[in-house]
Amino acid sequence: MKKIYLRILLCFMGIAFASLMIVQVRYTEQILQANFDHFDEVVTSSMVHVVRQVNEEEVSTYLAKAINEQIGTEATAYILDETDEMQRLETSIHKLSSKCYMPDVQPIGTDNRSLSKVHEAHSERYHQFVQQSREIINKVIAKMLNDAPLLPIAERVDFAALGEHLQTELVNNSIDLSFAYTITEKNGKVVYRSTSDKSAYVGKCFRQQLFPADPEGRIYFFDVWFPEREQYNMSQTFRMLMPLLLLTILIFTTFVLVIVYIFRQKRLSEIKTDFVNNMTHELKTPISSISLAGQMLNDTAMNTNPKIITQVSHVIADETKRLSFLVERVLQMSVFESGHAGIEFQEIDVNELLTTIINNFSFRVNNTNGKIIAQLKATKTTVLADEMHLTNVFYNLMDNAVKYRRGTLILTISTTNNDKGHLVISIEDNGIGIAKDHLKNIFDKFYRVPTGNVHNVKGFGLGLAYVARIIKLHHGTVRAESAVNIGTKFVIELPTTKM
């Protein structure tokens, strides 16, 4: 993918996600405000209902008391026996009306009274009863409106019951939240507090007048606070937005993964392109050398000279080995592409294998005036492994020590057993070392550590990745310890067979 297309794609993805976040924030603000408005509306409605209930209770109580005073002890005894207050009040009014005015309807013989006249008589009697009851109630209410405001507020309202009524109303409206309330005069003087904790009287205050019909000078307010109002509404909003929040996180994670995948694929594509270019260049050199040697052998002027033939033969042999090395690197790459390495496990004595490898590799180290130090001290050395791949692992690590040497090479190869009984193989050199920043990436495919002034080292970044892959397939671990200009130490740990 071209850089311009990648940038456009990332730009669109960024704009889309930023727009989504803006919409999310605005939607959250609207939902939160709607929850606050709904909460305030429910609280106000509940307080209005409680205040109306208090007013109705006062009216009922005052009417019953006034009527009882007028109708005497007989009615009073009857009222006290009733359970329903409104029924008691209606019964008392009926008794009072009957006592104050009851028209006398004389029975008339059925011979000269029609049904219509009977109906008119009863209707007239009923209307007279209703009119009398209305006059009595109006008188009582007028007296109450005049006398009730003069009473102390504590006699008119049960403060504790007031809070209980409000609590019931709120629960019925699905709000189960603690609150504090006060009864306050118009001038701000507090008559009653539900709690002495001052921290409860914080936040928004909800206010309703207790007796709206009272005169101006006798006004009392019912004030309520909800200390946890904001937390409650925030939690309600969070519950509503939880699915949307999870969806946003999922979308964001998808965006990040897509971006990471795109960059990773782009990097791998570039690395593979470099690999093909480098491989093509590397293959050209030995092929050209072998081709030139073949032409020399075909030249009759040169093929008669034994010295030239020997020299050409060495060139062909060296370049053939070089071609084999390049082909081996390609095969190593196929291990990663195919996902398996065709490993055949068998019991192998690692000390014996290392001894053979050290003897063969010593010629190459000696040619650089270096030396190999073998410290094969492990007692449990038998492992289940593929001999060819394990040999390649050791050769790769030792070959790196030669390629990245600094001065006289000292290559130390040792084996020990750790506390778990596993076999620990250490391959240590005194070469140029690896910077700490690069250690975490050296086992990545195609990764090559910058070599500074060392420009004659060629490779494809597959050797150490191959090592890590093979050791993992052998159920072992490999790690690197290094310091610049001091050297590098590779430590391999493999499980041993039970002896």
SULBEL-V177679 format. One record per helix or strand of 2 or more residues. SS is the DSSP state (H for helix, E for strand). FROM is the first residue (numbers start at 1). TO is the last residue. If there is no record, write none. Layout:
# SULBEL-V177679
[[SS	FROM	TO] [SS	FROM	TO]]
This chain:
# SULBEL-V177679
[[H	3	71] [H	73	81] [H	85	100] [H	115	150] [H	153	156] [H	159	172] [E	180	185] [E	190	193] [H	198	200] [E	205	209] [H	216	218] [E	220	225] [H	229	298] [H	306	338] [E	346	349] [H	350	367] [E	371	376] [E	382	385] [H	387	403] [E	410	417] [E	423	428] [H	436	439] [H	463	473] [E	477	483] [E	487	494]]
